[in-house]
Amino acid sequence: MPFAKQHAFDLLFRRHRQELLAFAGQHSNHEVAEDLVQEAYLRFIQHAENGGIENPRAYLYRITHNLSTDYFRHGQIRARHAGDEDEIDLVADPQPGPEASTDAQLRLRSCLGALNDLPEIYRHVFLLHRFDGLTYAEIGKALGIPARTVERYAAKALARCFEEARDELSQ
C-alpha cells in the first residue's frame, strides 16, 4: 500500500475512532466496541483499495453498525442456548464409569466364588437363570425337576452371593 494512502487511512482512523467507539459501545462493552471498530477499519481498507468511497465516515458508520448488529444477534443466540450446556451435563451417560465397572467386576467375582461353595446344581440353576436368562419353568424342564425346586435353588444361590458381598463390605 502506498505511503500516501496509508497515511490517509491512519488520519481517518484517528479522526473518527472515538465517535465510532461511542457508537459501537451502545450495544456492547468497551472491549467489544474496540474490536468492532478495529474490524470496521480493516473492512473499510479492504473495500477502499478496490474502489473509491464517496463518504468514508458514513461508510465506516455503516460497517460498524452492521458489525454491532451481528454481534448483538450472536449474543442473543448465545444467551438463548447458554442453558443447553447445563442440560447436556444432566443427561446420564449410559456407560458406567470406571469405578462402577470395577466394583461390578469385584462383586461378580465374589458372587462366583460364593457359588463355588454351593452344590453344583444350585450353581447351574443360578447361572442359567441370571446369565442365560432362562425362566424357572424352562430350567426345570431342561433339568427334569419342578419349577418350584429351581426357584428355591436360585434363591439359595442368590442369598449366598448377598452373604458373601455383605461379608466383604464389613471387612
C-alpha positions as MATLAB code, in Angstrom:
seq = 'MPFAKQHAFDLLFRRHRQELLAFAGQHSNHEVAEDLVQEAYLRFIQHAENGGIENPRAYLYRITHNLSTDYFRHGQIRARHAGDEDEIDLVADPQPGPEASTDAQLRLRSCLGALNDLPEIYRHVFLLHRFDGLTYAEIGKALGIPARTVERYAAKALARCFEEARDELSQ';
ca = [
       0.000    0.000    0.000;
       1.430    3.397   -0.960;
       2.529    5.645    1.874;
       0.050    8.408    0.990;
      -2.894    6.003    1.123;
      -1.729    4.500    4.402;
      -1.339    7.999    5.869;
      -4.875    8.891    4.751;
      -6.284    5.741    6.445;
      -4.374    6.477    9.650;
      -5.696   10.048    9.670;
      -9.238    8.800    9.051;
      -8.863    6.268   11.862;
      -7.631    8.846   14.372;
     -10.275   11.392   13.364;
     -13.323    9.082   13.742;
     -12.175    6.448   16.206;
     -13.723    7.962   19.358;
     -17.145    8.617   17.834;
     -17.214    5.125   16.318;
     -16.264    3.646   19.716;
     -19.166    5.506   21.337;
     -21.480    4.349   18.554;
     -20.380    0.698   18.811;
     -20.446    0.875   22.613;
     -24.199    1.487   22.643;
     -24.826   -2.275   22.329;
     -21.643   -3.690   23.831;
     -18.896   -3.103   26.351;
     -15.773   -1.034   25.646;
     -13.568   -4.016   24.805;
     -16.057   -5.353   22.263;
     -16.535   -1.847   20.835;
     -12.753   -1.633   20.310;
     -12.803   -4.914   18.421;
     -15.788   -3.856   16.308;
     -14.210   -0.522   15.342;
     -10.915   -2.211   14.518;
     -12.752   -4.743   12.328;
     -14.687   -1.900   10.674;
     -11.433   -0.167    9.715;
      -9.973   -3.393    8.345;
     -13.038   -3.921    6.184;
     -13.005   -0.274    5.153;
      -9.383   -0.580    3.991;
     -10.172   -3.744    2.018;
     -13.092   -2.070    0.222;
     -11.331    1.271   -0.240;
      -8.442   -0.383   -2.080;
     -10.869   -1.796   -4.671;
     -12.620    1.424   -5.458;
     -13.402    4.923   -4.366;
     -15.677    5.529   -1.400;
     -17.509    8.845   -1.625;
     -18.242    9.331    2.078;
     -15.685    7.437    4.214;
     -17.243    8.490    7.539;
     -20.729    7.272    6.562;
     -19.239    4.073    5.199;
     -17.378    3.461    8.482;
     -20.601    4.043   10.422;
     -22.456    1.574    8.174;
     -19.791   -1.121    8.661;
     -19.682   -0.507   12.434;
     -23.479   -0.655   12.614;
     -23.573   -3.950   10.705;
     -20.843   -5.462   12.903;
     -22.613   -4.268   16.072;
     -25.904   -5.740   14.888;
     -24.236   -9.063   14.095;
     -22.547   -9.085   17.495;
     -25.833   -8.297   19.244;
     -27.692  -11.060   17.362;
     -24.979  -13.590   18.095;
     -25.134  -12.562   21.763;
     -28.868  -13.220   21.839;
     -28.345  -16.650   20.298;
     -25.553  -17.432   22.770;
     -27.763  -16.339   25.676;
     -30.686  -18.387   24.411;
     -28.576  -21.531   24.177;
     -26.321  -20.958   27.190;
     -28.548  -23.164   29.358;
     -28.256  -26.008   26.840;
     -24.762  -26.823   28.091;
     -26.124  -27.264   31.615;
     -28.876  -29.535   30.296;
     -26.332  -31.618   28.413;
     -24.469  -32.187   31.682;
     -27.678  -33.594   33.183;
     -28.015  -36.295   30.529;
     -26.945  -39.594   32.011;
     -24.138  -41.457   30.351;
     -25.391  -44.973   29.563;
     -21.914  -46.374   30.117;
     -20.929  -46.987   33.715;
     -17.915  -45.098   34.974;
     -14.620  -46.847   35.704;
     -15.367  -47.116   39.423;
     -18.772  -48.699   38.793;
     -17.280  -51.171   36.304;
     -14.522  -52.170   38.711;
     -17.000  -52.508   41.567;
     -19.322  -54.662   39.446;
     -16.429  -56.912   38.402;
     -15.365  -57.370   42.025;
     -18.927  -58.219   43.063;
     -19.245  -60.705   40.193;
     -16.001  -62.433   41.212;
     -17.173  -62.512   44.797;
     -20.523  -63.976   43.792;
     -18.925  -66.608   41.551;
     -16.573  -67.520   44.398;
     -19.535  -67.889   46.751;
     -21.289  -70.111   44.199;
     -18.312  -72.474   44.231;
     -19.137  -73.272   47.864;
     -22.630  -74.448   46.861;
     -23.678  -77.781   45.358;
     -23.246  -77.890   41.567;
     -26.994  -77.965   40.863;
     -27.514  -74.676   42.750;
     -24.690  -73.048   40.816;
     -26.015  -74.408   37.496;
     -29.585  -73.195   38.155;
     -28.358  -69.750   39.230;
     -26.183  -69.297   36.138;
     -28.910  -70.485   33.764;
     -31.388  -68.075   35.300;
     -29.222  -64.979   35.897;
     -26.767  -65.141   32.996;
     -28.605  -67.116   30.315;
     -31.990  -65.547   31.096;
     -33.969  -68.792   31.269;
     -37.176  -68.918   33.305;
     -37.596  -71.285   36.235;
     -40.001  -73.381   34.158;
     -37.503  -73.662   31.288;
     -34.703  -74.645   33.652;
     -36.943  -77.168   35.430;
     -37.934  -78.729   32.124;
     -34.312  -78.907   30.944;
     -33.088  -80.437   34.215;
     -36.148  -82.612   34.857;
     -37.028  -81.000   38.199;
     -40.075  -78.959   39.310;
     -40.003  -75.199   38.665;
     -40.608  -74.603   42.398;
     -37.400  -76.507   43.223;
     -35.493  -74.479   40.618;
     -36.802  -71.309   42.237;
     -35.636  -72.495   45.691;
     -32.151  -73.373   44.370;
     -31.826  -69.991   42.626;
     -32.958  -68.180   45.790;
     -30.419  -70.030   47.949;
     -27.631  -69.269   45.463;
     -28.606  -65.594   45.352;
     -28.750  -65.452   49.153;
     -25.219  -66.906   49.275;
     -23.989  -64.222   46.856;
     -25.518  -61.497   49.065;
     -23.932  -63.021   52.181;
     -20.530  -63.007   50.508;
     -20.946  -59.394   49.375;
     -22.057  -58.325   52.876;
     -19.052  -60.119   54.402;
     -16.672  -58.336   52.017;
     -18.200  -54.941   52.782;
     -17.799  -55.473   56.517;
     -14.071  -56.193   56.122;
];
